[in-house]
Amino acid sequence: MPQAFEKISDIKKILSLDGECIEVDSSMTVGRQLDNDLVVAGEDVLDFHIRIEPTERGLTVIPLGEASLTLNGIDFSDPVGLVVGDSIQVGQNDIGFSVVPLFESEADEWRLCADLDNATHKLTGCVGVGRGDDNEIVLLDDHVSRRHATLQLDQGIIWLRDLGSANGTFVNGARIIGGCRLFHGDELSFDALRFQLIGRGQDLTPVRPQDTVEEGALMQDQPASSIDTTEIMAVDESMELPVTLPETSQTGAFLLGVSAPVSGVVFRTAIGQNTIGRDDDCDIVLQDPTVSNRHAEIIARAEGCTVTNLMATNGTRINGQQVQNAQLHDGDRLRIGQVTLIFRDVPPGVTKRGGLTNRQWIFVGASVVLAAALVFASGLLEMLL
């Protein structure tokens, strides 16, 4: 199964529950069923409650199905990134997050450099950012929230947390939900006010200001596999195909392609994780320019399947509705970019034959026998009369 990150991590990511520490180095699920990676009890805990995904910037927590996700007492419905010291509430259980650095920090100190006035702010401890006077970094802009975000230095690592700001906190142009780890050279935006994180140390390459770097040079420095070449697709619901269940002799859970380039192709969903995307390492490969490298993921369990959007450029849709996490049901129309597939979950013994299920054939046969019996009885009655 492909990992959600490629670089060798310089930290161990640790979850703690009831005094037990669990290292997270691959995707894991949490819930009350015994086949979860982390089993927690409670009537208000779903069988498969959340999924925890390790990334280069920490951990991301994704609620599964209809699960509620509470982080530090705040409810979230979308995936949320963790910061050291965070506590996830699953039912009555508190799961903490911490890290253990594997190497010494490359930076002797960290500074946040403003794009507008070249002001610099040395980062120590926990630094508040916002419009309010009680912040260490005060941003006098009406579109910045009073308590917008925090920057936290912990064991030589900088962590950024958005505090539910109205206009958002962004890292390298992407809005964050919750928080994440920062790296030397990252560009931060609090609403439209831009900053750059600069680490100072003999092993760190000095960072050129963002506006002076030519776009071509940036592209050359990036490995081809890291460049997102997904074509942005205009959403047009008229492109959706009619909701019809195609006839098939297949049983079990699978996806059936009903649009180019996979019309008629059957994709089996194995128990566990099934990644969908344009990358050849995915379990279900869709070679279409509107499909992201790692677009979505289906988790198949004995009791059903759920689909999760993996922050794909064009999103994931079920029956025309964009979703982040959702339960899949037999006949659902799954849209990955502009590729449409039908999810089928066919129990053994009810496959379609000539348009009728086994149960329907039995009913037809019984009807024929009953009709013959009625004809025989009618003829016998006429002879007796």
Secondary structure, 3 states (H helix, E strand, C coil): CCCCCCCCCCEEEEEEECCEEEECCCCEEEECCCCCCEECCCCCCCCCCEEEEEECCEEEEEECCCCCEEECCEEECCCEECCCCCEEEECCEEEEEEEEECCCCCCCEEEEEECCCCCEEECCCEEEEECCCCCCEECCCCCCCCCCEEEEEECCEEEEEECCCCCCEEECCEECCEEEECCCCCEEEECCEEEEEEEECCCCCCCCCHHHCCHHHHHHHCCHHHCCCCCCCCCCHHHCCCCCCCCCCCCEEEEEECCCCCCCCEEECCCEEEEEECCCCCCEECCCCCCCCCCEEEEEECCEEEEEECCCCCCEEECCEEECEEEECCCCEEEECCEEEEEEEECCCCCCECCECHHHHHHHHHHHHHHHHHHHHHHHHHHHC
